[in-house]
Amino acid sequence: MSQIGAPVRRLDYRPPEWTAETVELTFELDPDRTRTTARTLLRRAAGDGPAPVRLDGRDLELESVRVDGRALGPEEYELTGDALVLPPRTGRIEVEVVTLLEPKANTALTGLYASGGTLLTQCEPEGFRRITYYPDRPDVLASYTCTLVADEEAFPVLLSNGDRRDAGRLPDGRHWVTWVDPHPKPSYLFALVAGRLGHLDGTFRTRSGRDVALRVYAEESALPRCGHALEALRAAMAWDEERFGLEYDLDTYTLVGVDDFNMGAMENKGLNIFNSLYLQADPETATDDDFAAVETVVAHEYFHNWTGNRVTCRDMFQLSLKEGLAVYRDERFSGDRRSPGVQRVRDVRALRERQFAEDAGPQAHPVRPDEYREISNFYTWTVYKKGSEVIRMLHTLFGEEGFRRGLRAYVTRYDGQAATCEQFVEAVGEANGTDLTQFMRWYEQAGTPVLDVTAHHDAEARTCTLTVRQSCPPTPRQPYKQPLHIPLTLALLGPDGRHLPLRLADETAPTGTERVCELREPVTTLTFADVPERPVPSLLRGFSAPVRLRLPLTAEERLLLAARDDDPFVRWESLHGFFVDLLLERYRAGDAPRADGAADAPHPPLPQALVEALGGLLTEDGTDPALAALMLELPCFGTLFGLLDEVDPVRLTAVLDRTRQELAHTLRERFLACHRRLDDGRPYVFAAADAGRRALRNTCLGYLAELEDPEVASLLHRQYAMADNMTDRLAALTALADRTDGEEALAEFGERWRDHPLVLDKWFSLHARSRRPDAPARVRRLIHHPAYSEANPNRVGALVIAYCFDNPAHFHAADGSGYAFAAEQIRRVDALNPQVAARLAGCFDGWRVLDPARRELVLRTLGSLREAQGLSAETSEIVNNALAP
């Protein structure tokens, strides 16, 4: 049985006893054995008397230690499994530590490791301690000088943080480069890259007139696919200057793409390292979603330059201080680049599918956790995405100018420091003259709040009263919740679909047709005057808070909002809610094949009004095609799963499949007509309008693929063969992967792209998500495919994680075979990369709402994992949390 470390608690935080002022690093790089020399100037930071000097370290081979130039013998220091401790001292001391590392043997991909022929680092959250002994905590900030020494032929490119200051050659065929980063930073932001890489160059002129040299590094063969990332970087730099007045502060900015990376990317100061997935895109190999993801992730890492790097986190409990703020900004940037309304719907849909499930499961935790055992397990949807929503609420409360004023106050006040979530919220509140003490509960309480709303129209008094009750369900270690400060953006629509002027009963004049109401109490009553007829409430506009809204609406009211409201989120949500109610009603009525072979129970038919509403989206009715595509999609399995108290996943999947088939039959001609209308032969361009048209066309194709129809079969094969871009080709192949007539196309795709890792990942995922009966057997065979590697996070994600998270009918097979497969893979991957294995172990989090037979199977599987010998602390924590009462 694996041992898990003691919990680290936020309230136990103490300032560092020793801090660093300067760090001089020298790396003599070699894939098998790298020698690292770290010379650190340390200063007694807390207290006046002598104190031991504790330097964090893990899995290091120590060669030597010097203090103020004098070599220490082993008897003069203490070496433990996680630290080097020097005897008590005071004042300032210079400590030189020499360590030996084995990058090629480091499969955990944290610290210094090898990806192909490239050496690189990943130091967040605690990877620097795998490089040298150092006070590895975010509130120790120092300026860094780094010299890299390596064989020039094997490693012609040598990169680190900051700006390049000096370089030279050595007589033995090695060369060296020195980089200097003048801005104090914590050790988690240190980075180096060494390898044989090509590059693309660009420039950006800041608003103050400085020219910044931009460079993207990747393997030579990948460079033609990196131009989009370079343009995205320029756009992000300009956007941050315009939107928030934040200007870049070094002479160079570098992006590097590698194939083996645990995260999406890393914001190391001036040297961002990317998973290749988020740096490469061209029409032949990348979809519209891939292009958009590159823009978003490049922008996200750049935005960290000020919120994360210049102002960093005091401790890892404050992780959302940088990540939530960067996500908020990258979502705003992505919306401005394309369509704000469509981007908002996409972001909300992802939040509900993933973060709401996290909030409702055994891993639930506040945006700022109270404790952790393995910090790498807290890079979660709650910290990132819910953290972003919390910051968005501040923008909703104070508006564009008020939020900008608050962000500028925060950055100015804490530049060069390590800050906390309270300090950010206080800065925004003080800049706007508002006490946000209650608002801080969003950082402290886990769970998804619920707003129960009732509406009453008094025809005689001409008033409409909304009564809003807020609550939040219990979560692990938090059975009771206090009321939150919630912004509720609302409007009222008349029966004709027009927005009504809003005037509260105690006001003298309307304040427009939309307003933000602040909820602070368990129950809030809002009475609007001059409302002659019963209105339709348009609530939570723009998804103004990360809550579940329960508002009884008739089918007619939902469809009115879907057709006539001017808020894209409310339009989507109204149709989405209609679908949810229909699908849940069908599930509860037993609308699915039964295991005993008995006849299906009668199911509710498709309402004609819904059919007509969907048909309207397939015509040129003025709706943005991208929004129409989103509105046509059925709710995903995860959304429905989270709304049921006990679930048979196979039956729920069958309800979704059957409803898709019924919609395809009912709207066949309209889907065909829309697909033909949008199939206009335009050459591929990644632009919002073109991408929206492709999204709607391919949504139609996905529905049509549910039909066993010769015309549809011909359409699918023709689009696959004739497509001039990966978006359209993959849409056709995704549909074919579920059909018996897709074998030849699948084989052709795999062969064509066998030497392109990112595209081959798409091929693996098609097999993993396939609804075909033989999908489980195929996935098990693909584990032994020559191109599959348990050491590569992307490949594990494309096949194993995709199967366990995104193929519920097969993963939740009644015989437990899916659970056994997941457990087997968790053990295998954990031996190489605990972070990826812990991510995979999350597939069992929803077990408590499964039907009794499956619950028992999952309990047995989790029990066997808990008892497994040698399981990492990261994976063990996820398993133990899942089993906790």
N, C-alpha and C positions, 0 to 999 in steps of 0.2 A: 504494500500500500504506500502511495506517495505521501511525502510530508509537505505540508503547506506552511509557509512562514507566518509569523504573528502579524496581526493586522496593523497597518499604519493609519493613525487617526488624525484628522484635520485639526482637532482641538489640541493635539499634543505638539503642534508646531512650535519650534523655538528658533530664533535667529541663529545663523551659523557662528560657531565660536572662532573659526578661522575663515577668512575670505581670501580670494586671489586678486592680485592687481594686474600682473602680467603673466603670460604663458608663452614660452618658447619651445616649439616642438620640432624635432628632427626625425624623419622617417627614412630609414634605409630599407626601401621597399623590395620585397621578394615574395612571390606567391606562396612559397613553402615556409619561409621563416623571415619575418620582418623584425628589424630592431628599431625600437622607438625610444627616443630620449626626450623626456619632458622636464624642462627647467621652469619652476613656478615660483614667483615671488608671493609669499603668503604674509598676511597681516592679521594679528589678533583683532577680532572684530567685536566680540561681546565680552565685557568684563575686563578687569585690569590685571588680575593675577595670572600666573602660568596656567596653561591648559594643555591637555594632550592634543596632538595634531592627528586627526583621523582622516585618512585618504581612502576613498572608496575604490575597490578593485575586485574583479571577478574573473576567474579562469585565466589568470596571467602567470607567466613565468618571469619571476623577478631576477634581474641580473645584478643590479647594484643600486645603492641609495647613497646620496651625498646631501649633507646639510651645510650650507654656507661654505661649500668647497671641500668639506672633510668627508671622506668615505666612512660609512657606518658599518660595523660588524653586525652579524645576525643577532647578537646579544643586546644590541642597542635599539632594537625596534621589535614590535610585535606584528607577526603576519598571521592573519586569520583567513577564513574562507571568503570573506567579503571586504577586507580592509587591511591597510598598512597603517599601524599606529605608532607615532613617534612620542617619546617622553614629553611631559609637560614643558612648555616654553611660553615666552611672551614676546611682544614687539613684532619685528619683521624677521622672516627667515627666507632663505632661498633653498628650495628642495629640488634636487635633481634625481629623477628616477629613470632607470633603464629597464625596459621590459622586452620580452620576445613573444611574438605572435605567430600564429599559423593561419593565414587568411584562407588558403584553399580548403582547409579542413573545417572551416566555420560555416556549417549549413544552416545555422539559426538566422543568418543574414542580419545580424546586429553586431555593432562594433566594426572592426575591419574585416572585410571578406572579399571573396573573388566572385565575379559574375563573368563567366567565359574568360577572356584574357584581360579583363579590367579589374583593378583593385579599387574598392570604394568603401566608404563608411556609412553607417546609419547609427546615429547616436541618440535619437529620441526614442523612448524616454530615458533609458539608463544604459546606453551603449558605450558612452565614453569610458566608463569604468572597466570595459573589456579591452581598452586600448592602453591605459596607463592608470596609475594610482593618483587620485585627484578628488577634491571635494565636489562630487558629481551631483549637484543640486541646482535647481533653477535660480535660486537667489544668490548664487556666487557668480558675479559677472566680472570678466577680465578682458583685456585686449590681448589678441593672439598674433604671434608671428610663427609661421609654419614653413619649414624647409623640407622639401621632398627630394630624395636622392634615389635614382633608379637607373637600370640599364636603359640606354637611350633607344636602342632598337626595339626592345619589347614594350617600353613605356615612353613613347615620344611626347605624350601629353601629360603634364603634371599640374593639377589644379587644387586650389584650396580657397578658403574664404577671403574676402576683401579684394585688394588690388595687387597685381604682380609688381614686385619691387626690384628683384635681382635674379640673375640666372648665370649658369656657367657649365663648363664641361670638366670632367675628371679624366686622368690618364688611362683609367682602366675601362673606358667605354661607357661609363655612367655619366649622367648629367644631373644638375640640380636646379631647382627653382624655389625662390622665397616669396611667400605671400604675406601681406600685412593687412590685418583687419583692425582699424583704429577704434571701431565702436565696441564698447564693452558688451560681452555676450556670455550667456551660460554655456556650459560644456555641451549641452544637448544640441546646440546649433553649430558645433564644429563639423567640418566635412573635408574630405579629400577624395580626389578621383585620379587614377593613373591608368593609362592604357593607350592602345593604338586606335584613335578615334578621328573621324573627320569632323568638319564643322561648317556651319553657315554663319555669316556675319551680317550684322545690321547696326543701326545707330538710332538713338532717340535723343532729341533735344528737349531738355526740361524747360519749364516755363521761365526759369531764371537764366536760360541761355547756355547751360552746360551741355556738352555732348557726351552721352553715355554709350560706350561700346557694348553692343549686345552680341552674344555668341551662343549658338546651340551646338552641342557635341553629341554625336551618335556614331554608330558604325557607318562606314562609308556607304554601304548599300542602302541604309535607312535615310540618308540625308535628303533625298528628293521628297520624302514624306514629312519633313520637319519644318517646311516653310510656313505652314498654317500656325504652328506653335509660335514661331518668331513674330508673325503678324499679331497673334493674340496677345503676346507680351507687350508689344507697342501699344495696342489698344487699351490694355489694362493700365499701363503707366499713364496714358493720357486721361483715362477715365478717373483715376484716383486723384489726379491733380485737379480736374474740373469739378468733381463731385465733393471732395473733402479737402482740397488744397494741400495734399500730401505729395511731396516731391522726393524722388530717389536721391540717395546720398553718397554713392560711390561712383567711381569712374567706369566700372565694368559691371555687367550683370550676365551671368552664365547659367544656361540650362544644360543638363546632361541626362540622356536616356539610357537605361540599362534594362536587361531582360529579367533579372532576378532581384525583386524588391518586395518587401512585405507590405508596404503601403502604396497609396496612389502616387505620392510625391512627398518631398521634404523641403522645407523652406530655408535651409541653412543660409546664413547671411551671404548674399551675393553669389551663391553657388547652389542653385536648386537642383536636386537629384530627382529624376522622374522614373517611375515604372514606364517602360516604353509604350505601354498601352495608352498613356495620356500625353505622349509627345509626338506620335506619328499619325498622320492622316492624309490620305489622298483618295480621290474618287474610286479608284479601282479596288482598294483594300479596306476602306473605312466607310461606315454608314453615316448618315446625317447625325445620329445620336453620338457616334464616335467623334465627329468634328466638333459637336457642341461640348462634349466632355473635355476635349483638349482645351478649348477656350476657357471653360469653367475652372479646370484644375490649374492651368497656367496662371490665370488671374488669381485664384485662391492663394497660391504660393507667393505670388508677387505682393498681394495685399498684406501678407504677414510681415513684410519689411518694416512697417510701422507698428502694426498690432500683432505682436508676437516676438519680434526681434528688437526693435528700438525700445518698445515697452514689452516686457516679457512677464511670465507668471512667477509669483512668489514661490509657489509650490505646485506640484502636479494636481492637487485638488482644484486648482484654479484653471484647469486645462481649457474649459469652455470660454475663459476670458479671451484666449486667442483664437480657438477653433470656432466657437460660435460666432464671434465677430467676423472672422474671415469668411465663413459660410454665408452669413448675412450679406456681406459685400459682394461675394461672387454670384449669389443669386440675383442681386440687384443689377450687377454688371451684365449677367447673361440675359436678363429681361430687357435691358436697354439695347443689347446687341440684336435681339430678335423681337419677341413680343412679350411685354411685361405680364399681360393677362395669361397667356399660354404658359409662360415660365412658372407663374404662380400656381397654376393648376398642377403642373408636373411636380413641383416641389411639395405641394400639399399631398398629392397622391402618394409619393414616396414616403413622406413622413407618416402618413396613416398606415401604410402597409408594413413599415418596419419599426418605427419608433413607438407607435401606439401599442404594437405587440410587445415590444421590450418593456414598456411601462406596465403592461398587464401580466408579465411573466416573472419567473423567479430571479431574473437578473435586474429587476427594476431598481433604479437608483436616482437620486436627484441630479439635476444638471451639474451641481457641484457636490460630488459624493462626500459622505461623512468619513468613510474609511475605505481602504483597499488592501488587498494582500499582494496582488500582482498588477502593477499600474498598467501594463500593456493590455489588460482586459478592459480598461476604461476608455479606450478609443471607440466610443459607442455612438449609436444614433442619437441617444439622449444628449450626450455631451456636445456633439456636432450640430445635429439638426434641430433638436428642441432648444439647444442653446441659441441657435440662430433665430428661432421664433421668439424667444424671450427678448432678444435685442430688437427684433422687428416691432415688437409691441411698444418699445420706447419710441421708435420712429412714429408709430401710429398715434401715440399720446401727444408728442410734441411737434410733429410735422417735420418737413424736410429741413427747414432752417434751424429749428430747435434741436433736432438730432445732430446736425452738422456742428452746431455751436457746442453741444455736449461732448462730441467726439474730439473736437479740437482742444477743448479744455482738458480732457483726459490725457491726450497725447502730450500736450505742453507740460502738464503738471508732473507726469511720470516718465518723461523721456530719459532713457538710460537707466531705468530702475525696473525692479520686479514688483508687480502690482497684484491686487486681489480683485475679485468680482465686486466686493463692496465699494472699492475705490472707483471702479468704472461707473457703477450705478450712481454713487454719490456725485461724481463729476457731472454726469448728465442731469441729475436732479438739481444740483446747485446752479448749473448754467441756465436752467429754466425755472428757477424759483419754486421748486416742488420737492416735498419730502417723499422719498420713495422707500421708506422703511418697510412698508407692507409689501411693496413690489418685490423685495428681496426674497420673499417666500417662494417665488418661482425657482430660485436657485437651491432652496432648502428642502422642498417637498417633492417626492416622487409621485408618479401616477398621472393619469390623464384626467383633468377636471371635466365635469359634466355640467352643462347648462340646460336645465329644464325650463322651457318657456311656454307660457299660456298667453293667448291673445283674446281680449274681449272688446267687442265694438258696441258702444252705446249709441244707437241711432238717434235717440231723442236728444242726448247731450252732445252729439257729434264728437265723441271722443273714442280713442282706441287706447286701451291699457295693456301694456306688456308686463307680465310678472315673470321675473327671471330668478330661478333658484340655482345656486351653485353648490356643487358637492364634489368630492373626490374619493374614489374607492380606496380601501386599505391596500398597502403595499408592504413588502418585507421590511420589518423593523419600524414601520410608520403606520400604525393602525388608525390614528386620528389625524385629521388635517384641519388647518385653519383657513379661513376665507382668504382668497387671493385678490389682488388688484388686477382686474381684467378689462381691457378695452374691448367694447362690443360696437363694431361699426354696423349701422343699420340704415334702412330706408323703408318706405311703405309704398306699395304699388296699388293703384286703383284697379277696379275690375277690367278696365280697358288697357292695362299694362303701363299706364303713365305713372311716373314718380310723383308723389304728393309732397307739397311743402311741409316741412317739419317744424312744429311749434309745440314745445312742452306746455302743459296747462298753466304753469306759473310764469310763462314768458309772454312778452307783448307782441313779438313779431317772429315770423318764420326765420330759421337759420340755414336755409337751403334744403335740398332734397336728400342729403346724406349727412349723418353726424356720428361722432364717436361718443358713446356713453360709457362712463367708468363705473364698473361694478366693484364694490368693496365689501359689501355685506352678504350674509348668507341668502338674503332675499332682497331684491331690488324691484321697485315698481316704477314704471315709466308711463305717464299718461300724456298722450298727444291730443291736441285740440284741433278743431276745424277739419274733422275727418267725416265727411258726409255719408260715405258708404263703407261697408266692411272691406278693409284693405287686405292685401297679401303682404305679410312681413318679409322683407329681404334682409336676413340677419347674417352676422359673421362675414360681412362683405370683405372680400380680399383675404378671407381667413384671418381675421384680425387677432385671433388668439388660438393657441394650440389646445383646443377643447373639443369634446363631443357635444354637439348641439342636438337637443331633442325638442322638436317643434311639430306638433300635429298639423299636417297639411293634407288637404284632399288631393286626389290625383289631378284634378283640374288646376289647382293652385300650383302644384309642382310644375306642370307643363306650361302654365302661364309664365312662371319665373324662367324656365328653360328657354322659352321663345322670346320673351320681351325684356327681361332685365338687361341692364347695361354693364353689370359686373360679371366678368368671365367666370370667376370662381362660383358665384351663386348660380349661374346658368348650368355649369357643369355639375355642381353639387345637387341641384334640383333633379336632374335626370339620373344622376348616380344614385340618389336616394330612392328614386322610383324603382330603379333596377334592384337595389338592395332589398327593398320590401318584397318585390315580386319573387326574387330568388329564395329568400328566407321562407316565404309562404310556400313555395314549391318544395323546398327541403322538408319542412315540417309536415307537409301533406304526403310525404313519401314518394315524391316524384323522382324515381331513379330505379334502375334495375335492382332487383332483390336477389340476395345470395341463394334463397331457397327456390328460385325460379318462378315464384308466384307472380301474378299479373300486377302491373303497376297500378298504384292508386290514381284516381282522377287528379288532374292537376289544373291549376287556374290557367285559362287561356291567355294569350298575349292580348292586352287591352288594345282596342283599335286606335284609341287616342295616342297610345305610345307608338304604335306602328306608324301613324301619320307624322308624329313628331320626328321620329328617326328618318322617315322618308324625306321630310323637309330638309334635314341636314345634308342629304345626298344631292340636293339641287343647289343652284346658285342663288341662295337666299340672303347673301350678304355676310354670312358667318365665316369667320376666318377658317380656312380649311384645316389648319392645325388644331384649332379648338373643336371643330366638328369631329375630327378623328378621335380626340379624347372623349367627347361626349358620346360617341358611338360604342366605346369599349365597355364591356361588362365589368363589374367589380371583380377584382382578382380573388383567388382562393383565400389569401391571407386576410383580406378585409372581412369576408363572410365568416371565416374561422373565428375571428376575434369577437364576433357578435353572438355566438352561440354558447350555451352552457355545457353541452355535450355533443361531440361531433364524431360522426363516421366519415373520415376524410374521403374514402372512395365514393360514398354516396353523394357527398357534397360536390365532388369533382364531376360526377355524372350529371348532377343538376345543371352545372355550368355548361357542360358539353351539350346536353340536350337543348338547353335554351339557345345556345349559339346556333345549333342546327335548325331550330325552329325559326329563328330570326333570318337565317340564310334562306330557308325555303320561302318564307313570307315576303322577303324583300329582294328576292333573287334578281328580278328585272331592274330594280332601282340600283342595286349594287353593280350590276353589269353596266348599266348606262353611265353611272358615275365614274367607274373605272375607265370606260372608253373615253369619256369627256376629258378626263385628266391625263390620259395617255397621248399627249400631244407631240411627242418626239423631240421635245426640247433637249439640248445637250445639258449635261449635269453641271449645275452651279450650286455651291453651298451658300444659300441665302435663305432668309426666313420665309419668303413667299414660296420659293421653289420647294423647300423642305416641307412646308405645310401641305402643298399639293401632293407630294409623294406620300406623306403620312396618311392622307385621306384615301388616296388611291390604293395603298397597300392595306389599309384597314378593310376596304371593300374586298380586296383579294383574300384576306384572311377569313372573312365570313364565307365567301364563295367556296373556299377550299373545304368547307364542311360538307359540301354536296358531292355525291358520287354521280358526276355528270360529265359526259364526254366534252362538252364545250368548255367547262371549267378546267378539266384536265389539260386540254389543249392550251388554254390561257396560261395556266401555271408553267407548263414546260416552255411555252414561247417566251414568257417574261424571263424565266431563268436563263434561257439561251441567248436572248437578244439584249439583255440589260447592259447599259454602258457604265454602270456604277454598282458598288457593293450594296447600297441601300435597296435597290430594286431586286438585285439578284438574291440577296439573303432573304428578303421577304418571300420570294417564291420558294426558295429552298426550305425555309422554316415551315411553310405549309406542306411541302412535299415530304418533309421528314416524318409527318404524322400519317402518311398515306402509303398504301401498298405500291403505288406507281412511282415512288420517289427514290428507289434504290439506285438506279443508274445515275441520277443527278447527284446524289450524296457521294457516291464513289468517285465521280468525276471531280467534284469540288475538293474532296480530300486529296486526290492525286495532284490536282492543279496547284494547290497551295501547301504541299507537304513541306516545303522549305521556308515558309513564311510563318513564324511562330504566332503572331497576333491573329492572322486569319485562321490558322489551324485551331486556335482556341475557340473560334466561332463554330468550327466543325465539331469539335468535341462537345460543345454546349448543345448543339442541335440533337445529338444523340442522347445527352443527359436529360433533356427536357421533353423528349419525344413521348407522345401518348400511345405509341404502338405497343402491343402486348409483349413483344420481345425486347423492349427497351432495357429492362434490368439485365438480361443476359448480354446485351451489346455493351452496356457500361462495364460489366465485369470483364469482358474480353478486352475492352479498350484500356483497362488498367495495365495490360501487358503490351500495348502498342509501342513500337520502337520510339515514337515521338512523345510518349507520356513520361513525365518525370515527377516523382513525389517531392523532389527538391525544389521545384519551380512553383511559387505561389500562384502564378497565373494559370498554370496548367491544372493544378489541384482545384482551383476555383472554377475553372471552365467545365471540369468533368465531375468531380466528387461533390463539391459544394453545390454546384448547380443541380445535381441529381437529388441531393438530400433536402435542399431548401425549395426547389422550384418544380419538383415532380411529385406532388403529394399522393397521387393515386398509386404510384409504384413504391415510393418511400414508405407509405403507410400500409403496405400489403398486409392482409389479415394474418399471414403466417409469420410475420415478424422478420422476413428476410431482408427488408430494407433497413431495419434497425441493426441487424447483425452486420450488414455490409458497412454501415456508418461506423459502428464500433471498431470493426477491423481496420478501417482506414484511419480512424482517429489514432489508434495505437501506432500504425505504421508512420504516419506523418509526424506524430509527436516526437518520435525518435530523432527526426531531422530538424523540425521547425515547430517549436511549441506554440508560437503565435498563430500560425495557420491552423494547427490542430485545435487550439482553443476556439478559434472562429468556427470551425466545423462542428465542434461539440455543442454549439448553440442550437443545432437542429432539433434537439430534444426539449427545448424550453417550453413548448406549448403542451406538454404531455398531460397536464392536469385536466384539460377539457376534452380529451379523447374518450371514446367509449370504453367501458370497463375492460374488455378483453385487450385492447391495445394499451391501455394504461398499465396493465400487468406486464405486458411484454416490454414496454419501455422501462419500467421499474427494474426488471431483471437485467436489462441491458446496462442501465446506469449503475446498478449495483456491481456488475462485473467490471465496469470501467473504474469504479471507485476502488476496487480491490486489486486492480492491475498493478504489477510491480514496475517501478521505474517511471510511472507517468509523471510528466512535468508538473511543476507547481501551477503554471498558467492553465493547463487543461484540467487539472484536479480542482482548481477553484470553480471553474464553470460547472463541472459535474457535481460538486458538492452543493453549490448554490441551487442547481436544478432539483436536488433531492431534499433540500431543506424544508422543514414543515412550514 
